[in-house]
Amino acid sequence: MSHHQFVSLKRLKEKNIIEVAARHNLREIAAEWRSPATKIDSRRSHLNQVIAGPCEAVEVARLAQRLMREAGIGSLRKDAVLGLEVLVSLPPEMDAELQDAVFSDAVKWTESHFNAPVLSAVTHRDEAAPHCHILVLPLVKGRMIGSELYGNKAKLRGMLADFHDKVGKRYGLMTKATMLDTYRFANRLALERTFAALQGHALSDAVLGVLLEPHLQNPAPLLAVLGLPVPVPYKAPSAFVKTMTRPMPKRV
């Protein structure tokens, strides 16, 4: 069975955002457990795993500060990108051991692709789909270059393609675009088989009804291929419309 992958990249910019993100990933925000908006099933939170970095959010933040201090990084601009977060999501029906392998390779790929330190990597299995949050400090050769690493749409597409080539393909994963191409091919094949089945057969009223129903909103293409004229919508004479919409005289 082929599985799809979902990979995204997020910029972390606000003050103390590394610790805030880590608190969420490490399930240190108790209010999230009780909020229906987060859709966290706390009964399954014990299945979550820390696969890289410290087990406490404050230590993740201290690690980032230490690495920047050792690199001689001083004050940063207010709008500086302080971190990047890679999210890798997999379908729940995928084998758990295979998920672990994908997430482990995703962390290695992240560090290699960005050539920057991975501060933390945590897998979540207490939500709808198993996924892995990977926090990256955008520190490269003594410089914080978060915006450059994040890049533009073209760079993001290149990142997704690189992940698929180096990780996804190894596990038979499919990108969203590949999945859509597969569905389109399957749909086209289904129509071709239907066409072949209908050729030379007398159609019942029930079959005709099902075939015609999708054309209700726009029957023009079907009428055209059948050589039939498109009916002109009935329009009431203007004099009749004026008479029927004329204001009623006020009673004295």
Helices and strands as residue ranges (DSSP letters): E 3-4, E 6-12, H 17-25, H 30-34, G 42-47, E 49-52, H 57-70, E 83-89, H 96-114, E 118-124, E 131-136, E 139-140, E 143-144, H 146-150, H 153-163, I 164-168, G 169-171, E 173-174, H 176-198, H 205-212, G 213-215, H 220-226, H 238-245
